[in-house]
Amino acid sequence: MANARAEAIAALVRRLDHSFSDPALLEQALTHPSVGEGSGRDPSGRVVVDNQRLEFLGDRVLGLLVAERLMADYQTANEGEMSSRLHALVDKSACARVAEKLGVGPALRLSPGESKQGGRRREGVLGDAMEAILAAVYLDGGYQAVRTVFDRAWADELAAPPSRSLANPKSALQEWALGRGLPLPSYRIAGRVGSDHAPTFTVEVAIGSLTPLTAEGRSRQDAEKAAATALLKREGVI
């Protein structure tokens, strides 16, 4: 298993095309909080430094990278149009898609429990790790290095046609359901994983006889919004 993860990390480094001067930064970016949950140490007794702080920085780095790119690519767009596009490019779904293409999942360092629960494929876990990786590249090589990684890694996301974004997807879903004579949407928590300070919620949304749909978020509210958005997309509303 250790060899398989080492191979996955080496493959990830090749795809990032960034040679880390400090490999410990990448290892931290790939370390999920579940590894040290409770004691703050891994099974061997070593202190665990997880990726939460890097994720915090990476979220801001990604926002700047996207804003800079949008300013260059959409020179006649207004603030509202660019804000909508920015949100679509920095949200957890976009980050998770990029992470999946780069092969981040197999390279992650997870607790056995998180791994058994599908953490390597979980959108929230992958998205957080991708932000942390951007921060690791930024700290290791500077802004130009992380911009080079971003331009390549986000190429497909940047090339995709802008999708309609909603400020309040739950209200939009409710209005759509009422317009079709359907019952109001109902939401329930279908799962919760992670530590108390970094949970991931899975929420199911259901409307009458329509097939229910689940989505994840860092809070119940975020998961409900994600589920509403996903259902609107599935039904061809957005």
QUIPEJO-V715754 format. One line per field, one symbol per residue. psi: psi as a letter, one per 20 degrees, with the letter a starting at -180 (. if undefined). burial: b if it has 9 or more other ideal C-beta (glycine too) atoms within 8 Angstrom, else e. A space follows every 10 residues. Layout:
psi: ???
burial: ???
This chain:
psi: gghghhhhgg hggghhlpop hnhhgggghj oqhhgjpfij qrhiiqppoa jgghggghgh gggggggggh hhhmijqrgg ghggggghii rhggghgggg hikhgiiqor qhghghjkhi ipgggggghg ghgghggghg iaghghhggg hghjggghiq qpqpqphnhg hghghgghhj krrqqqqqoi qprrrhimrp qppppqociq prqqrqrirg ghhgghgggh hhghjjh.
burial: eeeebeebbe bbbeebebeb eeeebbbbbb bbbbbbeeee beeeeeebeb bbebbbbbbe bbbebbbbbb beebeeeeee bbebbbbbbb bbbbbbbbbb ebbbbbbbeb beebbeeebb ebbbbbbbbb bbbbbbbbbb beeebbbbbb bebbeebbee eeeeebeebb ebbbebbbee ebeebebebe eebbeeebbb bbbbbbbeeb eebbbbbbeb ebbbbbbbbb bbbeeeeb
